Amino acid sequence: MKNWFLIYCVVLFLGNLFSQEVGRTLIGRNQFLIGQQTSLTYMIKVDSKEKIPFKSYSTFIPAKRFIQNSKLGSKEMIELEIMQAFHDTIVSGKENELLWVGGYKITAWDSGYFEIPKIELSVNGKELLFPAQVIRVDLVPAKKGQDIYDIKEAYAKLPAEPISIQIKNFFKSNWWWIVPVIIIGIGTWIYFRWKKVTKKPVKIKVLSLKERTLMAIDALEKEKLWEKGKLKKHYIELSFIIRSYLAARYEVNLLEKTTQETKLLLTQKGLNKETIEVIVEILIQSDMVKFAKSSPDELSVLRISVLAKQIIAETSPIEFENVD
């Protein structure tokens, strides 16, 4: 009786196994560096051109960390950032068979071994399975003789200092935008002062958004923070300037958005593809320095500043000066 029961269990298990149709989970490259992109593709045979109701992720894909040199996984979960939104289609394969293909472009901002979990779907009573995949993400190799600096998080506890020293340090770190504000304030005061004693008003040129932004980038370049061991601070401030300009220019909040979310918002605002690609290149370079410990040389740093100025010039309206 026991033997018949065991045979029944084995037959039931095999029946469930073979009733589930298995697709393919493909990774463009299973090993890459932090910040680099790879493709994640799902593929399965279908009977008709009706698309599979695949529930895709919009911003991040959850993944499970693996312990190196071990078959055991840990309970720690990370998020793989989606750099290109999910899209799918039906294509013809060999012998006119139909294949459903869908996928993303993804990247990781942490190093280690990670398992992208399997996906199970039920379509018209048929069980579909896309197997799990394991990827390896490595740190960007540091340059010999060059120190690596951590990011100072906004929630870090600041040491207690006298108010006078705090004010001095604040002005020293932010003079590049405080000075233009003071100049504009003094100019405005002079304008209204002279307006009271003369009938002819003094013409004061108010700096446009384009001029203020270019002035801020020039001031940041003159500081040469990369020569003072503050490369990450340079990229943090440059990223803030670019995001602030785009937010003011197109009236959209970009300061707390990821690079991919920024790309989608700017696309919705109607920017052309080439301009968006340059903006994404600037922001990814900044992300690489801030999160992936990348250390570009001085030429690369200056090139990114030139690209930032180019974006500001291309996206600013044409200005005309009044001629008397």
DOTOR-116588 format. One line per 2 residues: number of its first residue (from 0); for each residue x negated, y, z negated of N, C-alpha, C. Coordinates in nm, 3 decimals, decimal comma. Layout:
residues N
NUM	X:Y:Z:X:Y:Z:X:Y:Z; ... .
end
This chain:
residues 324
0	-0,083:-0,121:0,000:0,000:0,000:0,000:-0,087:0,126:0,000; -0,194:0,120:-0,080:-0,285:0,235:-0,087:-0,351:0,260:0,047 .
2	-0,391:0,156:0,118:-0,456:0,171:0,248:-0,363:0,238:0,348; -0,235:0,199:0,347:-0,140:0,263:0,439:-0,124:0,411:0,408 .
4	-0,128:0,443:0,280:-0,115:0,585:0,242:-0,235:0,666:0,292; -0,356:0,611:0,280:-0,477:0,679:0,328:-0,472:0,698:0,480 .
6	-0,425:0,595:0,552:-0,414:0,604:0,697:-0,315:0,714:0,736; -0,205:0,721:0,661:-0,104:0,825:0,688:-0,162:0,965:0,669 .
8	-0,240:0,985:0,562:-0,303:1,117:0,535:-0,399:1,156:0,645; -0,480:1,057:0,692:-0,578:1,087:0,798:-0,506:1,126:0,927 .
10	-0,399:1,054:0,961:-0,323:1,084:1,083:-0,259:1,222:1,074; -0,205:1,255:0,956:-0,142:1,387:0,937:-0,245:1,498:0,951 .
12	-0,368:1,480:0,892:-0,474:1,580:0,901:-0,517:1,602:1,045; -0,537:1,491:1,118:-0,580:1,504:1,257:-0,472:1,568:1,342 .
14	-0,345:1,539:1,311:-0,236:1,601:1,386:-0,234:1,750:1,367; -0,255:1,799:1,245:-0,258:1,943:1,218:-0,379:2,008:1,285 .
16	-0,492:1,938:1,285:-0,614:1,993:1,344:-0,597:2,014:1,494; -0,544:1,911:1,563:-0,535:1,920:1,708:-0,414:2,001:1,754 .
18	-0,320:2,029:1,662:-0,208:2,114:1,700:-0,247:2,260:1,703; -0,363:2,292:1,654:-0,411:2,430:1,649:-0,509:2,452:1,766 .
20	-0,475:2,547:1,853:-0,560:2,576:1,969:-0,672:2,670:1,926; -0,796:2,632:1,957:-0,913:2,708:1,912:-0,966:2,796:2,026 .
22	-0,983:2,923:1,997:-1,041:3,017:2,093:-1,190:3,035:2,067; -1,246:3,141:2,122:-1,389:3,169:2,105:-1,406:3,308:2,043 .
24	-1,501:3,317:1,950:-1,540:3,446:1,891:-1,683:3,474:1,934; -1,704:3,580:2,011:-1,834:3,608:2,072:-1,893:3,737:2,014 .
26	-2,022:3,733:1,981:-2,095:3,850:1,933:-2,199:3,889:2,038; -2,203:4,017:2,076:-2,299:4,062:2,177:-2,442:4,025:2,139 .
28	-2,477:4,053:2,014:-2,606:4,010:1,959:-2,586:3,983:1,811; -2,631:3,866:1,767:-2,609:3,825:1,628:-2,708:3,890:1,532 .
30	-2,815:3,952:1,583:-2,915:4,017:1,497:-2,945:4,155:1,554; -2,930:4,260:1,469:-2,957:4,396:1,514:-2,990:4,482:1,394 .
32	-3,032:4,609:1,420:-3,072:4,700:1,314:-2,952:4,781:1,265; -2,965:4,832:1,143:-2,862:4,919:1,087:-2,837:5,037:1,182 .
34	-2,710:5,063:1,211:-2,674:5,175:1,298:-2,665:5,139:1,445; -2,725:5,027:1,486:-2,712:4,984:1,625:-2,573:4,922:1,647 .
36	-2,527:4,924:1,771:-2,393:4,876:1,803:-2,399:4,739:1,871; -2,295:4,660:1,849:-2,283:4,531:1,917:-2,135:4,508:1,946 .
38	-2,106:4,416:2,037:-1,968:4,388:2,074:-1,916:4,268:1,995; -1,788:4,271:1,960:-1,717:4,160:1,895:-1,598:4,126:1,984 .
40	-1,600:4,007:2,046:-1,500:3,971:2,147:-1,429:3,842:2,109; -1,296:3,839:2,130:-1,216:3,719:2,108:-1,161:3,674:2,245 .
42	-1,162:3,539:2,270:-1,121:3,487:2,400:-1,047:3,355:2,380; -0,935:3,338:2,454:-0,858:3,213:2,443:-0,776:3,194:2,570 .
44	-0,750:3,067:2,607:-0,667:3,037:2,722:-0,520:3,066:2,689; -0,447:3,118:2,787:-0,304:3,145:2,769:-0,227:3,087:2,887 .
46	-0,095:3,068:2,867:-0,012:3,006:2,970:0,052:3,109:3,062; 0,063:3,233:3,015:0,125:3,337:3,097:0,051:3,468:3,077 .
48	0,093:3,572:3,152:0,028:3,702:3,142:0,081:3,787:3,026; 0,161:3,726:2,942:0,211:3,797:2,823:0,098:3,811:2,721 .
50	0,068:3,935:2,678:-0,044:3,958:2,587:-0,017:3,903:2,448; -0,123:3,861:2,381:-0,112:3,807:2,245:-0,093:3,922:2,146 .
52	0,001:3,910:2,052:0,021:4,016:1,950:-0,088:4,013:1,845; -0,207:4,054:1,884:-0,324:4,051:1,796:-0,322:4,173:1,704 .
54	-0,328:4,151:1,573:-0,329:4,262:1,477:-0,472:4,313:1,459; -0,503:4,424:1,523:-0,640:4,475:1,521:-0,660:4,573:1,406 .
56	-0,788:4,594:1,370:-0,824:4,696:1,271:-0,847:4,829:1,343; -0,830:4,939:1,270:-0,842:5,071:1,332:-0,975:5,140:1,304 .
58	-1,029:5,122:1,182:-1,151:5,195:1,143:-1,264:5,103:1,100; -1,233:5,004:1,014:-1,334:4,913:0,963:-1,285:4,768:0,973 .
60	-1,382:4,674:0,984:-1,354:4,531:0,982:-1,419:4,472:0,857; -1,343:4,403:0,770:-1,403:4,345:0,649:-1,494:4,227:0,684 .
62	-1,604:4,214:0,612:-1,698:4,104:0,632:-1,750:4,059:0,496; -1,790:3,931:0,487:-1,837:3,875:0,361:-1,989:3,861:0,365 .
64	-2,057:3,906:0,260:-2,205:3,896:0,253:-2,245:3,752:0,227; -2,351:3,708:0,296:-2,407:3,576:0,275:-2,538:3,586:0,199 .
66	-2,568:3,486:0,119:-2,698:3,478:0,050:-2,799:3,422:0,148; -2,911:3,496:0,168:-3,012:3,453:0,265:-3,067:3,315:0,228 .
68	-3,090:3,230:0,332:-3,144:3,095:0,316:-3,052:3,006:0,233; -2,921:3,034:0,237:-2,826:2,953:0,162:-2,699:2,940:0,244 .
70	-2,630:2,827:0,230:-2,504:2,808:0,300:-2,387:2,862:0,219; -2,414:2,909:0,099:-2,309:2,961:0,013:-2,291:3,110:0,037 .
72	-2,168:3,155:0,046:-2,140:3,297:0,060:-2,114:3,360:-0,075; -2,129:3,490:-0,085:-2,098:3,561:-0,208:-1,958:3,620:-0,197 .
74	-1,908:3,673:-0,308:-1,776:3,734:-0,309:-1,781:3,881:-0,266; -1,901:3,933:-0,245:-1,914:4,075:-0,210:-1,866:4,098:-0,067 .
76	-1,780:4,197:-0,047:-1,728:4,231:0,085:-1,784:4,366:0,128; -1,813:4,381:0,256:-1,857:4,508:0,312:-1,765:4,543:0,429 .
78	-1,784:4,663:0,482:-1,702:4,707:0,595:-1,792:4,735:0,715; -1,758:4,675:0,830:-1,826:4,702:0,956:-1,749:4,813:1,026 .
80	-1,818:4,923:1,061:-1,748:5,036:1,120:-1,718:5,009:1,268; -1,596:5,041:1,309:-1,554:5,025:1,449:-1,595:5,150:1,526 .
82	-1,684:5,134:1,624:-1,734:5,245:1,703:-1,652:5,264:1,832; -1,588:5,158:1,880:-1,500:5,166:1,997:-1,374:5,087:1,965 .
84	-1,258:5,151:1,979:-1,132:5,092:1,938:-1,104:4,961:2,013; -1,021:4,875:1,951:-0,985:4,746:2,008:-0,908:4,763:2,140 .
86	-0,939:4,681:2,238:-0,864:4,678:2,363:-0,862:4,534:2,415; -0,754:4,494:2,482:-0,743:4,358:2,533:-0,683:4,356:2,673 .
88	-0,698:4,241:2,739:-0,649:4,227:2,876:-0,637:4,079:2,909; -0,572:4,049:3,022:-0,562:3,912:3,073:-0,645:3,903:3,201 .
90	-0,736:3,803:3,209:-0,820:3,785:3,326:-0,805:3,643:3,378; -0,846:3,622:3,503:-0,843:3,489:3,564:-0,977:3,422:3,548 .
92	-0,976:3,297:3,501:-1,099:3,222:3,483:-1,118:3,119:3,592; -1,190:3,013:3,556:-1,214:2,907:3,654:-1,083:2,833:3,683 .
94	-1,069:2,787:3,809:-0,952:2,710:3,853:-0,822:2,785:3,825; -0,829:2,920:3,838:-0,712:3,007:3,823:-0,648:3,000:3,684 .
96	-0,724:2,956:3,582:-0,669:2,957:3,446:-0,668:3,101:3,393; -0,574:3,131:3,305:-0,560:3,265:3,249:-0,629:3,272:3,113 .
98	-0,706:3,379:3,094:-0,777:3,399:2,967:-0,735:3,532:2,908; -0,701:3,529:2,780:-0,679:3,654:2,706:-0,811:3,694:2,641 .
100	-0,853:3,821:2,664:-0,981:3,871:2,610:-0,954:4,003:2,539; -1,002:4,016:2,416:-0,990:4,141:2,341:-1,112:4,163:2,256 .
102	-1,143:4,288:2,224:-1,263:4,310:2,143:-1,285:4,454:2,103; -1,390:4,474:2,020:-1,432:4,604:1,970:-1,581:4,623:2,001 .
104	-1,631:4,744:1,967:-1,773:4,768:1,946:-1,789:4,808:1,801; -1,885:4,744:1,729:-1,899:4,765:1,585:-2,043:4,796:1,549 .
106	-2,062:4,844:1,426:-2,197:4,864:1,370:-2,189:4,840:1,221; -2,306:4,828:1,156:-2,313:4,807:1,011:-2,409:4,908:0,951 .
108	-2,376:4,952:0,827:-2,460:5,048:0,756:-2,522:4,986:0,631; -2,528:4,852:0,629:-2,593:4,779:0,519:-2,667:4,663:0,580 .
110	-2,774:4,617:0,515:-2,854:4,508:0,569:-2,818:4,377:0,501; -2,845:4,264:0,569:-2,820:4,133:0,514:-2,751:4,043:0,615 .
112	-2,705:3,927:0,566:-2,629:3,832:0,647:-2,481:3,849:0,613; -2,395:3,859:0,716:-2,252:3,882:0,692:-2,169:3,789:0,780 .
114	-2,060:3,740:0,723:-1,967:3,654:0,796:-1,844:3,735:0,835; -1,818:3,743:0,966:-1,693:3,800:1,015:-1,588:3,690:1,006 .
116	-1,483:3,706:0,925:-1,392:3,595:0,895:-1,315:3,546:1,017; -1,269:3,422:1,008:-1,186:3,364:1,115:-1,050:3,435:1,119 .
118	-0,982:3,423:1,233:-0,850:3,483:1,251:-0,755:3,375:1,299; -0,641:3,364:1,230:-0,539:3,266:1,267:-0,411:3,340:1,306 .
120	-0,352:3,301:1,420:-0,230:3,364:1,469:-0,126:3,256:1,500; 0,001:3,296:1,494:0,110:3,207:1,534:0,187:3,279:1,644 .
122	0,182:3,223:1,767:0,248:3,283:1,883:0,345:3,182:1,943; 0,474:3,213:1,937:0,578:3,125:1,992:0,566:2,982:1,941 .
124	0,540:2,968:1,811:0,530:2,836:1,752:0,396:2,769:1,770; 0,303:2,829:1,843:0,170:2,772:1,866:0,069:2,840:1,773 .
126	-0,012:2,759:1,704:-0,112:2,811:1,613:-0,243:2,836:1,688; -0,295:2,959:1,680:-0,420:2,996:1,746:-0,526:3,024:1,642 .
128	-0,650:2,984:1,667:-0,761:3,004:1,574:-0,880:3,064:1,646; -0,935:3,175:1,590:-1,061:3,230:1,636:-1,163:3,207:1,524 .
130	-1,268:3,126:1,547:-1,361:3,089:1,440:-1,438:3,211:1,385; -1,492:3,192:1,265:-1,576:3,296:1,203:-1,711:3,302:1,273 .
132	-1,780:3,415:1,256:-1,915:3,435:1,312:-2,003:3,499:1,205; -2,133:3,466:1,210:-2,230:3,522:1,115:-2,327:3,612:1,190 .
134	-2,351:3,732:1,135:-2,447:3,826:1,194:-2,555:3,859:1,093; -2,668:3,906:1,145:-2,779:3,949:1,059:-2,811:4,094:1,092 .
136	-2,816:4,178:0,990:-2,844:4,321:1,006:-2,972:4,353:0,929; -3,068:4,416:0,997:-3,197:4,449:0,936:-3,214:4,599:0,919 .
138	-3,300:4,637:0,823:-3,332:4,777:0,803:-3,419:4,829:0,918; -3,411:4,958:0,944:-3,500:5,021:1,041:-3,641:5,023:0,980 .
140	-3,741:4,969:1,050:-3,875:4,965:0,992:-3,929:5,105:0,967; -3,986:5,125:0,846:-4,041:5,255:0,809:-4,175:5,278:0,878 .
142	-4,206:5,404:0,906:-4,334:5,438:0,969:-4,445:5,435:0,864; -4,559:5,383:0,903:-4,672:5,372:0,813:-4,720:5,510:0,769 .
144	-4,737:5,527:0,638:-4,787:5,653:0,585:-4,683:5,760:0,568; -4,554:5,728:0,593:-4,448:5,829:0,581:-4,350:5,784:0,474 .
146	-4,325:5,869:0,374:-4,237:5,835:0,264:-4,092:5,829:0,310; -4,012:5,752:0,237:-3,869:5,741:0,262:-3,797:5,812:0,149 .
148	-3,707:5,900:0,182:-3,636:5,980:0,082:-3,491:5,938:0,074; -3,440:5,927:-0,047:-3,300:5,893:-0,068:-3,214:6,017:-0,055 .
150	-3,085:5,995:-0,028:-2,990:6,105:-0,021:-2,948:6,143:-0,161; -2,943:6,273:-0,189:-2,893:6,320:-0,317:-2,741:6,327:-0,309 .
152	-2,675:6,231:-0,376:-2,530:6,226:-0,368:-2,468:6,346:-0,439; -2,346:6,382:-0,392:-2,278:6,499:-0,447:-2,238:6,478:-0,592 .
154	-2,225:6,349:-0,635:-2,182:6,325:-0,772:-2,299:6,307:-0,867; -2,423:6,330:-0,820:-2,539:6,314:-0,907:-2,536:6,417:-1,019 .
156	-2,579:6,378:-1,138:-2,578:6,465:-1,253:-2,693:6,565:-1,243; -2,661:6,693:-1,252:-2,761:6,798:-1,239:-2,820:6,833:-1,376 .
158	-2,949:6,860:-1,382:-3,010:6,898:-1,511:-2,962:7,034:-1,555; -2,952:7,051:-1,686:-2,909:7,179:-1,741:-3,019:7,283:-1,721 .
160	-2,985:7,396:-1,658:-3,080:7,504:-1,632:-3,015:7,637:-1,665; -3,094:7,737:-1,696:-3,037:7,871:-1,719:-2,967:7,920:-1,593 .
162	-2,864:8,004:-1,613:-2,785:8,055:-1,501:-2,873:8,131:-1,402; -2,970:8,208:-1,455:-3,056:8,287:-1,367:-3,135:8,198:-1,271 .
164	-3,183:8,084:-1,323:-3,259:7,991:-1,238:-3,167:7,924:-1,137; -3,045:7,889:-1,181:-2,949:7,829:-1,090:-2,915:7,923:-0,974 .
166	-2,895:8,052:-1,007:-2,864:8,151:-0,903:-2,982:8,165:-0,807; -3,105:8,166:-0,863:-3,225:8,179:-0,780:-3,239:8,060:-0,687 .
168	-3,218:7,939:-0,740:-3,231:7,818:-0,658:-3,122:7,812:-0,551; -2,999:7,856:-0,589:-2,890:7,857:-0,492:-2,921:7,951:-0,376 .
170	-2,970:8,071:-0,406:-3,002:8,168:-0,301:-3,118:8,117:-0,215; -3,215:8,052:-0,278:-3,331:8,001:-0,205:-3,290:7,893:-0,105 .
172	-3,191:7,809:-0,143:-3,148:7,699:-0,056:-3,045:7,741:0,048; -2,977:7,854:0,023:-2,866:7,892:0,111:-2,882:8,032:0,171 .
174	-3,004:8,085:0,172:-3,025:8,222:0,220:-2,986:8,237:0,367; -2,997:8,127:0,444:-2,975:8,135:0,588:-2,831:8,174:0,623 .
176	-2,734:8,150:0,532:-2,599:8,197:0,559:-2,558:8,312:0,467; -2,625:8,324:0,350:-2,593:8,435:0,259:-2,637:8,567:0,320 .
178	-2,758:8,570:0,381:-2,811:8,695:0,438:-2,717:8,751:0,547; -2,671:8,667:0,644:-2,576:8,723:0,742:-2,448:8,777:0,679 .
180	-2,399:8,710:0,574:-2,277:8,757:0,507:-2,302:8,893:0,441; -2,419:8,908:0,376:-2,453:9,035:0,312:-2,467:9,146:0,417 .
182	-2,533:9,112:0,529:-2,550:9,211:0,637:-2,414:9,257:0,689; -2,325:9,159:0,711:-2,191:9,195:0,759:-2,118:9,281:0,657 .
184	-2,133:9,246:0,528:-2,067:9,325:0,423:-2,119:9,467:0,417; -2,253:9,484:0,424:-2,312:9,619:0,421:-2,269:9,698:0,545 .
186	-2,269:9,629:0,661:-2,227:9,697:0,783:-2,082:9,744:0,775; -1,996:9,660:0,717:-1,855:9,700:0,702:-1,841:9,820:0,609 .
188	-1,918:9,818:0,499:-1,912:9,930:0,403:-1,958:10,060:0,469; -2,068:10,053:0,548:-2,118:10,172:0,618:-2,014:10,223:0,716 .
190	-1,947:10,129:0,784:-1,846:10,170:0,883:-1,735:10,253:0,818; -1,679:10,202:0,710:-1,570:10,275:0,645:-1,620:10,403:0,576 .
192	-1,746:10,403:0,530:-1,804:10,523:0,468:-1,814:10,636:0,569; -1,868:10,603:0,687:-1,883:10,705:0,791:-1,750:10,745:0,852 .
194	-1,654:10,655:0,847:-1,523:10,686:0,904:-1,455:10,802:0,830; -1,488:10,817:0,702:-1,428:10,923:0,621:-1,486:11,060:0,654 .
196	-1,611:11,069:0,701:-1,676:11,197:0,724:-1,683:11,236:0,871; -1,643:11,146:0,959:-1,646:11,178:1,102:-1,522:11,122:1,168 .
198	-1,476:11,194:1,269:-1,356:11,150:1,339:-1,386:11,034:1,433; -1,508:11,031:1,484:-1,545:10,924:1,576:-1,594:10,804:1,498 .
200	-1,525:10,694:1,502:-1,565:10,577:1,422:-1,696:10,516:1,473; -1,769:10,461:1,380:-1,893:10,393:1,415:-1,860:10,250:1,457 .
202	-1,909:10,215:1,575:-1,881:10,081:1,626:-1,972:9,978:1,560; -1,910:9,884:1,494:-1,984:9,776:1,429:-1,948:9,645:1,500 .
204	-2,048:9,580:1,549:-2,025:9,454:1,617:-2,012:9,341:1,515; -1,895:9,277:1,514:-1,874:9,163:1,426:-1,921:9,036:1,498 .
206	-2,002:8,961:1,430:-2,058:8,840:1,491:-1,948:8,739:1,521; -1,952:8,681:1,639:-1,856:8,578:1,677:-1,893:8,446:1,613 .
208	-1,800:8,348:1,622:-1,827:8,214:1,570:-1,950:8,153:1,636; -1,965:8,176:1,766:-2,082:8,125:1,839:-2,211:8,186:1,784 .
210	-2,212:8,319:1,766:-2,334:8,387:1,720:-2,370:8,345:1,578; -2,267:8,333:1,491:-2,295:8,293:1,352:-2,352:8,153:1,346 .
212	-2,299:8,063:1,430:-2,345:7,925:1,427:-2,488:7,913:1,481; -2,517:7,982:1,592:-2,653:7,979:1,647:-2,753:8,040:1,550 .
214	-2,711:8,147:1,480:-2,799:8,209:1,381:-2,830:8,111:1,267; -2,729:8,034:1,226:-2,750:7,936:1,119:-2,848:7,827:1,162 .
216	-2,835:7,778:1,288:-2,926:7,674:1,337:-3,069:7,728:1,348; -3,084:7,852:1,398:-3,217:7,913:1,408:-3,281:7,927:1,270 .
218	-3,202:7,969:1,170:-3,255:7,984:1,035:-3,297:7,849:0,979; -3,217:7,743:1,007:-3,251:7,609:0,959:-3,380:7,559:1,024 .
220	-3,398:7,587:1,154:-3,522:7,546:1,222:-3,644:7,615:1,161; -3,631:7,745:1,129:-3,745:7,819:1,075:-3,790:7,767:0,940 .
222	-3,699:7,704:0,866:-3,737:7,647:0,736:-3,831:7,527:0,751; -3,820:7,453:0,865:-3,904:7,335:0,892:-3,905:7,239:0,772 .
224	-3,788:7,198:0,732:-3,775:7,110:0,615:-3,846:6,977:0,635; -3,855:6,929:0,762:-3,921:6,800:0,786:-4,070:6,805:0,751 .
226	-4,132:6,925:0,754:-4,272:6,937:0,715:-4,288:6,943:0,563; -4,179:6,962:0,492:-4,183:6,970:0,345:-4,130:6,842:0,281 .
228	-4,117:6,733:0,360:-4,067:6,608:0,306:-3,918:6,608:0,281; -3,844:6,697:0,349:-3,699:6,708:0,328:-3,626:6,684:0,460 .
230	-3,662:6,575:0,528:-3,604:6,545:0,659:-3,454:6,520:0,648; -3,413:6,445:0,546:-3,271:6,413:0,533:-3,189:6,538:0,504 .
232	-3,245:6,629:0,423:-3,173:6,754:0,394:-3,152:6,834:0,522; -3,254:6,835:0,610:-3,240:6,905:0,738:-3,122:6,849:0,818 .
234	-3,112:6,715:0,828:-3,005:6,655:0,907:-2,869:6,671:0,841; -2,866:6,668:0,706:-2,739:6,689:0,637:-2,686:6,828:0,668 .
236	-2,773:6,932:0,661:-2,729:7,070:0,686:-2,694:7,091:0,834; -2,770:7,028:0,925:-2,739:7,041:1,067:-2,604:6,977:1,098 .
238	-2,577:6,857:1,042:-2,449:6,791:1,062:-2,334:6,877:1,007; -2,357:6,943:0,891:-2,253:7,029:0,832:-2,224:7,149:0,922 .
240	-2,331:7,209:0,979:-2,313:7,326:1,067:-2,231:7,287:1,190; -2,267:7,173:1,254:-2,198:7,130:1,376:-2,051:7,097:1,346 .
242	-2,028:7,021:1,237:-1,890:6,984:1,204:-1,807:7,108:1,168; -1,869:7,207:1,095:-1,797:7,328:1,058:-1,761:7,409:1,183 .
244	-1,854:7,418:1,278:-1,827:7,491:1,402:-1,712:7,427:1,479; -1,719:7,293:1,499:-1,615:7,224:1,575:-1,480:7,233:1,504 .
246	-1,482:7,227:1,368:-1,357:7,238:1,292:-1,293:7,374:1,313; -1,375:7,482:1,311:-1,322:7,617:1,331:-1,281:7,641:1,477 .
248	-1,359:7,586:1,570:-1,333:7,609:1,712:-1,204:7,541:1,758; -1,180:7,417:1,709:-1,065:7,340:1,757:-0,958:7,322:1,649 .
250	-0,973:7,390:1,535:-0,873:7,388:1,429:-0,838:7,245:1,387; -0,940:7,168:1,350:-0,920:7,031:1,305:-1,022:7,002:1,195 .
252	-0,983:6,925:1,094:-1,070:6,894:0,981:-1,165:6,780:1,019; -1,295:6,810:1,026:-1,396:6,709:1,063:-1,498:6,685:0,953 .
254	-1,493:6,761:0,844:-1,600:6,755:0,743:-1,604:6,621:0,671; -1,491:6,552:0,658:-1,487:6,426:0,586:-1,454:6,308:0,677 .
256	-1,476:6,325:0,807:-1,446:6,220:0,903:-1,573:6,144:0,942; -1,556:6,015:0,976:-1,667:5,937:1,030:-1,697:5,982:1,172 .
258	-1,810:5,936:1,225:-1,847:5,971:1,361:-1,741:5,924:1,461; -1,688:5,802:1,442:-1,587:5,749:1,533:-1,457:5,829:1,523 .
260	-1,417:5,866:1,399:-1,295:5,946:1,383:-1,313:6,083:1,446; -1,432:6,142:1,432:-1,460:6,271:1,495:-1,449:6,260:1,647 .
262	-1,501:6,150:1,703:-1,494:6,130:1,849:-1,348:6,123:1,896; -1,265:6,050:1,823:-1,125:6,036:1,862:-1,051:6,169:1,853 .
264	-1,076:6,248:1,747:-1,009:6,377:1,730:-1,048:6,475:1,841; -1,178:6,477:1,876:-1,223:6,568:1,981:-1,169:6,526:2,118 .
266	-1,155:6,395:2,139:-1,096:6,346:2,264:-0,951:6,393:2,275; -0,879:6,388:2,163:-0,740:6,435:2,163:-0,732:6,585:2,190 .
268	-0,836:6,660:2,155:-0,837:6,804:2,179:-0,871:6,839:2,323; -0,905:6,739:2,405:-0,926:6,762:2,547:-1,069:6,789:2,589 .
270	-1,170:6,765:2,500:-1,309:6,785:2,541:-1,345:6,682:2,646; -1,436:6,722:2,738:-1,475:6,627:2,842:-1,568:6,520:2,784 .
272	-1,577:6,408:2,854:-1,648:6,290:2,805:-1,796:6,319:2,781; -1,861:6,395:2,872:-2,004:6,421:2,858:-2,033:6,503:2,732 .
274	-1,951:6,604:2,706:-1,971:6,687:2,586:-1,955:6,603:2,460; -1,852:6,517:2,456:-1,829:6,432:2,338:-1,945:6,336:2,317 .
276	-2,003:6,283:2,425:-2,116:6,190:2,413:-2,236:6,259:2,349; -2,261:6,387:2,385:-2,373:6,460:2,325:-2,345:6,485:2,176 .
278	-2,220:6,522:2,142:-2,185:6,544:2,001:-2,204:6,415:1,922; -2,158:6,302:1,976:-2,173:6,174:1,907:-2,320:6,138:1,890 .
280	-2,403:6,169:1,990:-2,547:6,142:1,980:-2,607:6,219:1,862; -2,569:6,347:1,847:-2,620:6,429:1,737:-2,577:6,370:1,603 .
282	-2,449:6,333:1,590:-2,397:6,282:1,463:-2,455:6,145:1,430; -2,474:6,058:1,531:-2,533:5,926:1,505:-2,678:5,941:1,461 .
284	-2,753:6,034:1,525:-2,891:6,059:1,482:-2,893:6,102:1,336; -2,798:6,188:1,298:-2,788:6,233:1,158:-2,755:6,117:1,066 .
286	-2,659:6,029:1,108:-2,624:5,913:1,028:-2,741:5,818:1,011; -2,819:5,800:1,118:-2,936:5,711:1,111:-3,036:5,759:1,008 .
288	-3,058:5,890:1,000:-3,154:5,946:0,904:-3,097:5,936:0,763; -2,966:5,966:0,747:-2,906:5,970:0,614:-2,884:5,831:0,556 .
290	-2,842:5,734:0,639:-2,802:5,605:0,585:-2,897:5,491:0,622; -2,962:5,499:0,738:-3,045:5,388:0,785:-3,194:5,411:0,765 .
292	-3,232:5,519:0,695:-3,372:5,547:0,663:-3,458:5,565:0,787; -3,398:5,616:0,895:-3,474:5,645:1,016:-3,560:5,769:0,995 .
294	-3,676:5,774:1,060:-3,768:5,886:1,044:-3,814:5,937:1,180; -3,733:6,014:1,252:-3,774:6,067:1,382:-3,888:6,166:1,370 .
296	-3,968:6,179:1,478:-4,077:6,274:1,475:-4,026:6,416:1,500; -4,120:6,513:1,494:-4,081:6,654:1,506:-4,017:6,684:1,641 .
298	-4,070:6,621:1,748:-4,014:6,645:1,881:-3,868:6,601:1,888; -3,835:6,486:1,826:-3,697:6,438:1,825:-3,608:6,530:1,743 .
300	-3,661:6,583:1,632:-3,583:6,675:1,548:-3,548:6,801:1,626; -3,646:6,859:1,695:-3,623:6,981:1,772:-3,530:6,955:1,891 .
302	-3,539:6,834:1,948:-3,451:6,801:2,061:-3,305:6,800:2,016; -3,279:6,745:1,898:-3,141:6,742:1,846:-3,090:6,884:1,823 .
304	-3,177:6,976:1,775:-3,136:7,115:1,755:-3,101:7,179:1,889; -3,179:7,149:1,994:-3,150:7,204:2,127:-3,015:7,152:2,177 .
306	-2,988:7,023:2,155:-2,859:6,968:2,196:-2,743:7,034:2,121; -2,765:7,063:1,991:-2,660:7,129:1,912:-2,630:7,268:1,970 .
308	-2,736:7,344:2,004:-2,715:7,477:2,063:-2,645:7,466:2,198; -2,680:7,362:2,274:-2,617:7,342:2,405:-2,467:7,318:2,389 .
310	-2,428:7,236:2,289:-2,286:7,209:2,265:-2,212:7,336:2,228; -2,274:7,421:2,145:-2,210:7,546:2,103:-2,190:7,638:2,223 .
312	-2,291:7,645:2,310:-2,281:7,731:2,428:-2,173:7,680:2,525; -2,164:7,547:2,541:-2,068:7,490:2,636:-1,924:7,501:2,589 .
314	-1,904:7,493:2,456:-1,767:7,492:2,404:-1,719:7,629:2,358; -1,804:7,732:2,366:-1,762:7,867:2,326:-1,701:7,940:2,444 .
316	-1,598:8,021:2,420:-1,540:8,100:2,529:-1,638:8,206:2,578; -1,623:8,247:2,703:-1,711:8,350:2,760:-1,681:8,483:2,692 .
318	-1,789:8,552:2,649:-1,772:8,679:2,576:-1,806:8,795:2,669; -1,726:8,901:2,662:-1,750:9,022:2,739:-1,762:9,141:2,645 .
320	-1,860:9,222:2,668:-1,877:9,344:2,588:-1,806:9,460:2,656; -1,742:9,545:2,573:-1,672:9,661:2,627:-1,772:9,764:2,678 .
322	-1,744:9,815:2,795:-1,832:9,915:2,856:-1,759:10,048:2,859; -1,818:10,151:2,799:-1,754:10,283:2,796:-1,758:10,347:2,936 .
end
